[in-house]
Protein backbone atom coordinates (compact mmCIF):
# COMPACT_ATOMS: atom_id res chain seq x y z
CA UNK A 1 0.00 0.00 0.00
CA UNK A 2 1.22 3.51 -0.84
CA UNK A 3 2.31 5.56 2.16
CA UNK A 4 0.94 9.07 2.70
CA UNK A 5 2.13 11.72 5.15
CA UNK A 6 0.37 14.93 6.18
CA UNK A 7 2.46 18.12 6.50
CA UNK A 8 0.97 21.02 8.48
CA UNK A 9 2.68 24.38 9.03
CA UNK A 10 1.34 25.74 12.34
CA UNK A 11 1.47 29.05 14.18
CA UNK A 12 -0.51 29.63 17.38
CA UNK A 13 -2.62 26.48 16.81
CA UNK A 14 -6.00 26.39 18.54
CA UNK A 15 -8.88 23.95 19.00
CA UNK A 16 -9.51 23.83 15.26
CA UNK A 17 -6.05 22.27 14.91
CA UNK A 18 -7.06 19.60 17.43
CA UNK A 19 -10.26 18.99 15.45
CA UNK A 20 -8.15 18.59 12.29
CA UNK A 21 -5.90 16.01 13.96
CA UNK A 22 -8.94 14.14 15.28
CA UNK A 23 -10.49 13.99 11.79
CA UNK A 24 -7.21 12.80 10.29
CA UNK A 25 -7.14 9.84 12.66
CA UNK A 26 -10.56 8.79 11.28
CA UNK A 27 -9.58 8.67 7.59
CA UNK A 28 -10.39 5.58 5.52
CA UNK A 29 -6.77 5.48 4.33
CA UNK A 30 -4.28 5.14 7.20
CA UNK A 31 -1.86 8.05 7.53
CA UNK A 32 1.78 7.18 8.01
CA UNK A 33 2.98 10.34 9.77
CA UNK A 34 1.65 13.81 10.54
CA UNK A 35 4.54 16.28 10.34
CA UNK A 36 3.86 19.60 12.06
CA UNK A 37 6.19 22.46 11.13
CA UNK A 38 5.41 24.64 14.12
CA UNK A 39 6.45 28.29 14.39
CA UNK A 40 7.37 29.29 17.97
CA UNK A 41 7.45 26.32 20.36
CA UNK A 42 5.75 28.12 23.24
CA UNK A 43 2.42 28.38 21.40
CA UNK A 44 2.26 24.68 20.61
CA UNK A 45 3.21 23.71 24.15
CA UNK A 46 0.56 26.05 25.50
CA UNK A 47 -2.11 24.24 23.45
CA UNK A 48 -1.15 20.69 24.50
CA UNK A 49 -0.03 21.42 28.08
CA UNK A 50 -1.80 19.17 30.59
CA UNK A 51 -3.27 16.94 27.87
CA UNK A 52 -2.38 13.49 26.58
CA UNK A 53 -2.03 14.81 23.00
CA UNK A 54 1.52 13.56 22.35
CA UNK A 55 0.82 10.23 24.06
CA UNK A 56 -2.37 9.68 22.06
CA UNK A 57 -0.82 10.50 18.67
CA UNK A 58 2.34 8.46 18.22
CA UNK A 59 2.57 9.21 14.50
CA UNK A 60 2.85 12.99 14.99
CA UNK A 61 6.27 14.59 14.56
CA UNK A 62 6.59 18.22 15.63
CA UNK A 63 9.48 20.33 14.31
CA UNK A 64 9.81 23.76 15.91
CA UNK A 65 11.20 26.88 14.24
CA UNK A 66 11.28 30.58 15.04
CA UNK A 67 9.03 33.13 13.39
CA UNK A 68 12.03 34.61 11.65
CA UNK A 69 12.88 31.23 10.10
CA UNK A 70 9.42 30.66 8.63
CA UNK A 71 8.92 30.96 4.89
CA UNK A 72 5.91 29.67 2.93
CA UNK A 73 8.10 27.82 0.45
CA UNK A 74 11.21 26.86 2.40
CA UNK A 75 9.35 25.67 5.52
CA UNK A 76 7.09 23.39 3.48
CA UNK A 77 10.12 22.01 1.63
CA UNK A 78 11.70 21.24 5.00
CA UNK A 79 8.54 19.40 6.01
CA UNK A 80 8.73 17.30 2.85
CA UNK A 81 12.32 16.36 3.62
CA UNK A 82 11.13 14.84 6.91
CA UNK A 83 8.82 12.55 4.92
CA UNK A 84 9.73 9.27 3.23
CA UNK A 85 6.21 8.58 1.96
CA UNK A 86 5.19 8.08 -1.69
CA UNK A 87 2.63 10.89 -1.36
CA UNK A 88 2.16 13.80 1.00
CA UNK A 89 -0.71 16.17 1.69
CA UNK A 90 -0.14 19.81 2.57
CA UNK A 91 -2.74 21.25 4.95
CA UNK A 92 -3.16 24.37 7.02
CA UNK A 93 -3.92 24.22 10.73
CA UNK A 94 -7.48 25.54 10.28
CA UNK A 95 -8.66 23.18 7.52
CA UNK A 96 -10.90 20.44 8.93
CA UNK A 97 -11.82 17.38 6.79
CA UNK A 98 -15.54 17.17 6.08
CA UNK A 99 -15.55 13.36 6.27
CA UNK A 100 -13.34 10.27 6.47
CA UNK A 101 -12.76 10.06 2.70
CA UNK A 102 -10.64 13.21 2.18
CA UNK A 103 -7.30 11.41 1.86
CA UNK A 104 -8.76 8.51 -0.14
CA UNK A 105 -10.28 10.82 -2.76
CA UNK A 106 -7.18 12.99 -3.11
CA UNK A 107 -5.00 9.91 -3.61
CA UNK A 108 -7.44 8.58 -6.22
CA UNK A 109 -6.93 11.80 -8.21
CA UNK A 110 -3.16 11.53 -7.88
CA UNK A 111 -3.29 8.04 -9.39
CA UNK A 112 -4.65 9.48 -12.63
CA UNK A 113 -2.18 9.72 -15.48
CA UNK A 114 0.37 12.54 -15.16
CA UNK A 115 -1.36 14.30 -12.22
CA UNK A 116 1.26 16.11 -10.14
CA UNK A 117 -1.02 17.62 -7.48
CA UNK A 118 -4.66 17.27 -6.44
CA UNK A 119 -6.36 19.87 -4.27
CA UNK A 120 -9.57 19.73 -2.24
CA UNK A 121 -12.77 21.72 -2.25
CA UNK A 122 -13.04 24.31 0.54
CA UNK A 123 -16.44 24.65 2.20
CA UNK A 124 -17.45 27.66 4.33
CA UNK A 125 -17.91 27.33 8.08
CA UNK A 126 -21.36 27.88 9.56
CA UNK A 127 -20.37 31.30 10.89
CA UNK A 128 -19.23 32.55 7.48
CA UNK A 129 -20.79 35.68 6.05
CA UNK A 130 -22.80 35.32 2.84
CA UNK A 131 -20.06 36.91 0.71
CA UNK A 132 -17.50 34.45 2.08
CA UNK A 133 -19.82 31.57 1.22
CA UNK A 134 -20.10 32.91 -2.32
CA UNK A 135 -16.31 33.33 -2.59
CA UNK A 136 -15.69 29.72 -1.51
CA UNK A 137 -18.18 28.42 -4.08
CA UNK A 138 -16.72 30.68 -6.78
CA UNK A 139 -13.18 29.43 -6.24
CA UNK A 140 -14.13 25.87 -5.29
CA UNK A 141 -17.22 24.83 -7.30
CA UNK A 142 -18.97 21.45 -6.90
CA UNK A 143 -17.59 20.11 -10.21
CA UNK A 144 -14.18 18.42 -10.31
CA UNK A 145 -11.78 19.25 -13.13
CA UNK A 146 -8.33 18.15 -14.27
CA UNK A 147 -6.35 21.04 -15.77
CA UNK A 148 -3.46 20.98 -18.25
CA UNK A 149 -1.63 23.47 -20.45
CA UNK A 150 -4.31 22.93 -23.10
CA UNK A 151 -6.84 24.65 -20.79
CA UNK A 152 -4.88 27.91 -20.51
CA UNK A 153 -6.69 29.62 -23.40
CA UNK A 154 -10.04 28.94 -21.69
CA UNK A 155 -9.19 29.22 -17.98
CA UNK A 156 -6.32 31.73 -18.01
CA UNK A 157 -4.71 32.05 -14.58
CA UNK A 158 -7.21 29.55 -13.12
CA UNK A 159 -5.32 26.83 -15.02
CA UNK A 160 -2.63 27.04 -12.35
CA UNK A 161 -4.91 27.62 -9.38
CA UNK A 162 -4.13 25.30 -6.48
CA UNK A 163 -4.31 25.65 -2.70
CA UNK A 164 -2.08 24.25 0.03
CA UNK A 165 -4.97 24.63 2.44
CA UNK A 166 -5.39 21.00 1.37
CA UNK A 167 -3.44 19.59 -1.56
CA UNK A 168 -1.88 16.16 -2.22
CA UNK A 169 1.41 15.72 -4.06
CA UNK A 170 3.20 12.92 -5.88
CA UNK A 171 6.56 12.88 -4.10
CA UNK A 172 8.58 11.56 -7.03
CA UNK A 173 7.28 14.30 -9.34
CA UNK A 174 7.65 16.91 -6.61
CA UNK A 175 11.35 16.12 -6.21
CA UNK A 176 11.94 16.00 -9.96
CA UNK A 177 10.37 19.46 -10.38
CA UNK A 178 12.46 20.98 -7.59
CA UNK A 179 9.70 21.40 -4.99
CA UNK A 180 8.27 24.72 -3.90
CA UNK A 181 10.01 27.99 -4.63
CA UNK A 182 12.46 28.42 -1.75
CA UNK A 183 11.57 32.01 -0.81
CA UNK A 184 7.86 32.81 -1.14
CA UNK A 185 5.71 35.51 0.42
CA UNK A 186 2.56 33.92 -1.02
CA UNK A 187 1.37 31.55 -3.76
CA UNK A 188 3.98 28.79 -3.32
CA UNK A 189 1.25 26.29 -4.23
CA UNK A 190 0.19 28.06 -7.41
CA UNK A 191 3.79 28.63 -8.53
CA UNK A 192 4.48 24.90 -8.15
CA UNK A 193 1.30 24.07 -10.06
CA UNK A 194 2.34 26.38 -12.91
CA UNK A 195 5.76 24.71 -13.04
CA UNK A 196 4.12 21.28 -13.16
CA UNK A 197 1.67 22.26 -15.91
CA UNK A 198 4.42 23.79 -18.04
CA UNK A 199 6.40 20.55 -17.64
CA UNK A 200 3.49 18.61 -19.14
CA UNK A 201 1.72 17.47 -15.97
CA UNK A 202 -1.86 18.02 -14.79
CA UNK A 203 -3.53 19.63 -11.75
CA UNK A 204 -6.60 17.84 -10.40
CA UNK A 205 -9.27 19.83 -8.59
CA UNK A 206 -11.08 17.13 -6.58
CA UNK A 207 -14.43 18.52 -5.47
CA UNK A 208 -15.39 15.27 -3.73
CA UNK A 209 -12.47 15.74 -1.30
CA UNK A 210 -13.68 18.47 1.06
CA UNK A 211 -12.46 20.52 4.00
CA UNK A 212 -14.14 23.23 6.03
CA UNK A 213 -12.06 26.37 5.69
CA UNK A 214 -13.11 30.01 5.52
CA UNK A 215 -12.39 33.42 7.05
CA UNK A 216 -14.36 36.57 7.79
CA UNK A 217 -11.46 38.93 7.13
CA UNK A 218 -11.60 42.63 7.97
CA UNK A 219 -10.85 45.25 5.34
CA UNK A 220 -7.36 45.76 6.79
CA UNK A 221 -6.62 42.02 6.72
CA UNK A 222 -7.76 41.82 3.10
CA UNK A 223 -5.53 44.77 2.25
CA UNK A 224 -2.43 43.13 3.77
CA UNK A 225 -3.15 39.72 2.21
CA UNK A 226 -3.66 41.22 -1.23
CA UNK A 227 -0.55 43.34 -0.87
CA UNK A 228 1.41 40.09 -0.44
CA UNK A 229 -0.46 38.62 -3.40
CA UNK A 230 0.65 41.57 -5.51
CA UNK A 231 4.26 41.16 -4.33
CA UNK A 232 4.15 37.50 -5.33
CA UNK A 233 2.92 38.40 -8.79
CA UNK A 234 5.56 41.10 -9.18
CA UNK A 235 8.28 38.63 -8.18
CA UNK A 236 7.02 36.07 -10.69
CA UNK A 237 5.95 38.37 -13.51
CA UNK A 238 6.85 35.73 -16.12
CA UNK A 239 3.68 33.82 -15.15
CA UNK A 240 1.27 36.55 -14.15
CA UNK A 241 2.10 38.93 -16.99
CA UNK A 242 1.03 36.24 -19.43
CA UNK A 243 -2.09 35.35 -17.42
CA UNK A 244 -3.30 38.45 -15.50
CA UNK A 245 -5.68 37.83 -12.59
CA UNK A 246 -7.53 41.16 -12.51
CA UNK A 247 -10.33 40.04 -14.83
CA UNK A 248 -11.06 37.04 -12.60
CA UNK A 249 -11.37 39.33 -9.57
CA UNK A 250 -13.78 41.63 -11.39
CA UNK A 251 -15.87 38.65 -12.47
CA UNK A 252 -16.14 37.46 -8.87
CA UNK A 253 -17.21 40.86 -7.53
CA UNK A 254 -19.90 41.22 -10.22
CA UNK A 255 -21.15 37.73 -9.48
CA UNK A 256 -21.22 38.39 -5.75
CA UNK A 257 -23.25 41.60 -6.15
CA UNK A 258 -25.76 39.75 -8.33
CA UNK A 259 -25.89 36.93 -5.78
CA UNK A 260 -26.63 39.31 -2.89
CA UNK A 261 -29.40 40.96 -4.90
CA UNK A 262 -30.92 37.57 -5.61
CA UNK A 263 -30.72 36.67 -1.90
CA UNK A 264 -32.38 40.00 -1.01
CA UNK A 265 -29.27 41.04 0.91
CA UNK A 266 -28.60 44.34 -0.85
CA UNK A 267 -27.46 45.88 2.44
CA UNK A 268 -24.29 43.79 2.16
CA UNK A 269 -23.34 45.25 -1.24
CA UNK A 270 -21.67 48.47 0.07
CA UNK A 271 -19.50 46.30 2.35
CA UNK A 272 -18.54 44.10 -0.60
CA UNK A 273 -17.60 47.09 -2.74
CA UNK A 274 -15.64 48.68 0.10
CA UNK A 275 -13.73 45.47 0.83
CA UNK A 276 -13.07 44.97 -2.88
CA UNK A 277 -11.52 48.45 -2.99
CA UNK A 278 -9.22 47.54 -0.06
CA UNK A 279 -8.25 44.29 -1.78
CA UNK A 280 -7.49 45.99 -5.09
CA UNK A 281 -5.58 48.83 -3.43
CA UNK A 282 -3.41 46.33 -1.55
CA UNK A 283 -2.89 44.24 -4.67
CA UNK A 284 -1.93 47.25 -6.80
CA UNK A 285 0.56 48.55 -4.23
CA UNK A 286 2.04 45.06 -3.87
CA UNK A 287 2.56 44.74 -7.62
CA UNK A 288 4.47 48.01 -7.51
CA UNK A 289 6.33 47.41 -4.25
CA UNK A 290 9.76 48.01 -5.81
CA UNK A 291 8.86 51.67 -6.27
CA UNK A 292 7.96 52.12 -2.60
CA UNK A 293 10.18 52.81 0.43
CA UNK A 294 11.18 49.58 2.24
CA UNK A 295 9.69 50.74 5.56
CA UNK A 296 6.39 51.43 3.82
CA UNK A 297 6.46 48.00 2.15
CA UNK A 298 7.07 46.18 5.42
CA UNK A 299 4.22 47.99 7.15
CA UNK A 300 1.76 46.95 4.42
CA UNK A 301 2.75 43.30 4.31
CA UNK A 302 1.11 40.61 6.44
CA UNK A 303 4.34 38.61 6.33
CA UNK A 304 6.90 40.98 7.80
CA UNK A 305 9.53 38.27 8.36
CA UNK A 306 9.70 37.75 4.59
CA UNK A 307 11.48 41.07 4.21
CA UNK A 308 14.20 40.16 6.73
CA UNK A 309 15.71 37.53 4.41
N, C-alpha and C positions, 0 to 999 in steps of 0.2 A: 504493500500500500504506500502511495506517495505521502511523504511527510509535509506538514504545513506548520509554519510558525506565525505568530501574530506579533507585530512590532508596533508599540504605542509610545510616541513621545508624550511626556506628561509634565505639567507645570501647575502646581497648586491643585492637585486632584481632589475631587470631592465625592459625594455619595453617588453621583452619576458614573464615576469611574468604577466604583464598587459594583454598581448594577451591570456595567459592561462586562466586568470580569465574571460575574455570576452567570450572565447569558452565554458567555463564551464556553463555560464549563458544561453547558447543556446542548452544545452543537451536535448534530448527527454525525459529523466527521470529527474524530478525536484530534485535538490540537497537541502538537508535540511540545512546543514551548511558547510562553508569552514573554516577550522581551520588552521591558519598560525602560525607555530612555528618559529618566527623570531629571528635570532641571531643579536644582536646589534640594538637597537631601532633607532639610528640616521640614519641608512641606509634606513630603511623603510620609515621614516618620510621624508627623502630627496626625495624619489621617488614620494610620494603622496602629497607633499607640494604644495599648491595652486590649487589643483584639487578637484573635488567632489567625489573622489574615495570612501571614507567611507560612504558618504551620498547615493551614488548610489547602494552600495552593503550592504544591511542591514543584510544579512546572513553570513557575514564574521566576524570571531572572530580572533583577532591578539593577541598572547601571546609572549611577549618579554623575551629574556634571553641573558646572556652575552656569549661571545665566549668561555670563560673558562667553562661555564656550558654545552655547547653543547656536545652531544654524539649521534652517529648514532642510537644506540639502545634505550637508556634511553629517549632521546628527543622525539622520535616517540612514545614510550610508554606513555609519558606524553600527547602527542596530542590525543592519543586514549582515555585517561581518561577524556578528555574534551568532548568526544562524547557519546551520548546516542543512536545512531542509530543502526539498525540491521546489517548494513554493512558499511564499510569504505574503501576508496580508498586512498592509499599512492601515492603521486606524488612529483616530484621535480619541482623547480621553472622554469626550462627551458624546460619542456615537454609540448608541445602544441597539444591538440586533433586535429586529422585530419578531424573530422566531428562531427555531433551532436549525433552520436550513440555510442560513446566510453563507457559511463557509462552503457547504456542499454545492450550492448554486454558483458561487464564484469560481470554484474549481472546475465545475462542468464547463463554464465558458472558457477557462484557460486551456482546456483540453481540445478546443476547436483548433483547426489548422491555422498556424501562424499568428495566434493571438498572444500578444506580449503582456497585456494588462487588461484586467476586467474590473470595472468599478460598480458599486452598488447604488441603488436608488435611495435618496434621502427623503424621509417623510417628516412633516412638521410635528412638533410636540403639541400637546393639547392646549398649552398656554400661548401658542403662537398667535400673533396678530394676523388678520386676514391677508394683508399684503405679503407677509412672510410665507403664508400657506401658498399663495399664488406663485411666489418666487420659486419655492421648492418644486412645485409642479411644472413650472416653466423650464427649469434647468434639469429636472429629473422626471420626465413624463412616464406614464405607465407602460409604454412600448419599449421593448429592448431593441438594440441596434448595434451591429458590428460595423466599425468605421475603418476605412482604408484611404489611401491617397486618392483613389478614384472618386471619393465623396467630397473632395475639397471644393470643387466648383459649385456644388449644391449647398454644402454646410458651412463653408468658409472656416472661420476660427473654431467653430463647434466640432470640426473634424478631430481636433486635438484635445478637446475638453475631457478632463479626467479629474478625479478628486481623491486625494489621500485621506479624506475623512473615512473612507473605506474602499480600498482597492487592492486586488490580488495580483501578484507578479510571478512570472515564470523566472526562477532564479538563474537558470542557464542563459536565457536571453538577456536578463538584466545585467549580468556580468559582462556578456559580450558587447553590450551597448555602452558600457562604462558607467552604469548607475545614474543616480541623480546628479545634477550639476552641483559642484562642491560648495559653492557660495551662493545662496539664494535667499532673497528677502521675501519671496512669494513665488507661487506657481511652479515649484519643483516637480510636481506631478504632471502638469500640462507640458512642461518643457521636455520631460522624459517621453511622454506620449508622442509629442511631435517628432522627436528623434527616432522613436520606434516606427512611426508611420512612414517617415522618409526613408527608413532602411528596408521598407517593404513588408512591415508587420501590421497587425490590426489591433484596434482598441475595441473591447467589448463592453458596451453599457448593458448591464444585467439588471433589468427592472424587477425581476423576481427575487433578487437578493436585496433585502431592505434593512435600513437602520433608521432609527429616530434621531434626527439631528437638525436643529434650527436655532436661530438667535433673534431676539428682538433688540437689534442694535439701536443706539442713539444716533443722532445726526453726527455728533463728533466722532463716534466710533466708526461710522461709515466713511467719514472723511479720511481718517487715518488709514483704514484698511485699503481704500481706493487710492490713496497716495502711494502706498507700497505696491499696489497693483500697477500703477503707472510707472514706478521705478523699474519694476520687473520687465515691463514691456520696452522701456527705454534701453535697458541693459541687453535685451535680446531682440533688437529691432529687426534682425534678419527674418524672424518669424512673423512678428506682429505688423511689420510694415506691409508684408505681402497679404496678410489676412487681418485687417483692422477689426477691432471689437466694438467700436462705437455704434454701428448700425444695429448690432444685436441688443445693446443696452436700450436704444431708443425703441426697438420693437417690444421689449419687455415692459417698459413704462407705459406705452400706448395700450398694450394688452391688459395691464393691471388697472388702468383707469377705466377701461371698458368693463372689466370684471367687477369693479366696485360699483359702477353704475347699475349693472345687471343685478347685483346683490342688494341694491338699494342702500348702499353705504357711501353715498356721495360725500359725507362729512369727512371721510378718510382721505379724499383726493388731495386737498391742500397739503396734508402731511406727506403724502407720496411725492408730490412735486417738490416740496421743500427738501426732503431727504435725497431725492434724485439730484437736486442742485448741489448739495453737499458732496455727494458721491462723484459727480462729474468734476466739480472744482478740485477735489482731492486728486482724482485721476489725472486731470490736465496738469496740475502742478507737479505730480510725480513724473509724468512723461518728460517734463522740462526741468528736472531737478538739477541737472548740470549747470544751469544758468543761475541757480539760486545760491545764496550764502550757506555754507555747511551748517552753521548753527540753526538756521531757519529750516533746513532740510531735516535735521535730527528732531527738531521739535514737532514736525508734522508727521513723522513716521511712527507707526505703532510698534516697530521693531528696532528700538534704539541701539541695541547691541550690534546689529548688522553693520553699523557705521564705524564701529571700533576696530573692525578687522581691516 
